[in-house]
Amino acid sequence: MTKLFSTHQANLLAALFFLLNTPITSLAQPQEAQNITIQNCHYINRVEGFSGYGKNLNWQSLAKYNVLSRAEKLGATHIVWGNLYSNSGFSGTATAKAYNCNS
């Protein structure tokens, strides 16, 4: 009997399958919140994320993921989304306020 994939190849395929089937905004740490839920949290800063250049119809998800990644690096546990600005039909910027609710 012949193996189709080695164990290493099967693991890589499983990881790729996971990444392709996971919404991009769920990969970063801070939780989305509403203004009312962050009343006792410490405001960190306004965070802005860009989708990158190129033709991408899903630029909003890329820009939001960029915001989540930046907020995580600042130590944010929660974010409140601001606005989405389209730079063209295929790229844009997302904004949010970053908060730490663990203090």
Secondary structure as UniProt FT lines:
FT   HELIX           7..20
FT   HELIX           24..26
FT   STRAND          31..32
FT   HELIX           35..38
FT   TURN            39..40
FT   STRAND          42..50
FT   TURN            57..58
FT   HELIX           59..73
FT   TURN            74..75
FT   STRAND          78..86
FT   STRAND          92..100
//
